[in-house]
Amino acid sequence: MTVDRLLMITLMMVPFFLLAFGLLWRILPPKQINKLYGYRHPRKPGILPTGTVEAC
């Protein structure tokens, strides 16, 4: 297993992780998301880490 092969596998896995993370945002209720990420945006719980505003 060379470093190049490991890097290729990691790069291929990144979109799947992003997709799974996006699905998690949709599945979890907003209250749980605010509990998990409330420390990042204590005053604006509706704003996601990406900067987009989630519709309530």
N, C-alpha and C positions, 0 to 999 in steps of 0.2 A: 504494500500500500504506500504509494508515493504521496508527497505533499500536494502535488498538482491534482491527483485524483481526489484527495480528501477535500481540497478547495472546491473542486467541481461539484461534488456531492453536497457540500454546504451551501453553495450558491443555488443549486437546484431545490434544496429544501426550504429556502427562505420564502418563496411565494406561498408554499403550503402553510407555513407558520403564520404568515400574514392573513391568509384566508381563514384559518382556524380562529385567529384572534378577532377578526371581523365578525365571524359567526357568533363568537362568545359575547361580543357587545350587543348583538341583536337578541340573543337568548336570555341573558341575565337581565332582571328587572333593574330600573334606574337606581333604586335604593341601595342595592348591593354594590353597584358600580360606584356610587358615591361613597360607600363605606371603604371600598378598596382604593379608590383614587381621590378621596376627599382631601388628602394631605397635599396633593399637587395643586388643586384649585379649591381652596376652602371657601372662597367667596363666590365662585362661579362653578357650581357643580355640573351645569349643563354643557360645559365646554370640554370636549375630548382632548387628550394629549396631542392629537394631530392638528388641533386648532379649529376643527369644524364644530358647529353648534348642533347638538342633538335636538331634534324636535320632541317636545314633551308630549 
